[in-house]
Amino acid sequence: MNLIGTVFPDLGNLSFLIILDISHNSFGGQFPKEICRLHQLKLISITYNEFFGEIPEALGDLSQLQYLYLGANKFSDFIPQSIGNLHRLKALKIGQNNMSDPIPQGVSNMSSLEYLDLSSNYFS
């Protein structure tokens, strides 16, 4: 939809939201931490935007999450350890960012994971 700007924190008030897909826009700024309050989410897709900075540790609290697409943004630093708490996660796409540091050990314990994309980053 070619939307530009930042995602309003009020998005975190949509407590019954199951799917959040704001991909292929020009949203920027930090990842809205308020999204981590949406405990019913099964899918988050924010690919192809301009989010930067860290991926929030609280993302690991979304126990219902099955699909997490964060690729093609400008995230940097590291993948939070809490990602390993997402036991229902089937797909994790973090490719095409500026991530570094080691990949958290918890990723290897995600028994439901069927798709993993960590390409085009700077992991050590």
Order of alpha helices (4+ residues) and beta strands (2+ residues): beta-beta-beta-beta-beta-beta-beta-beta-beta-beta
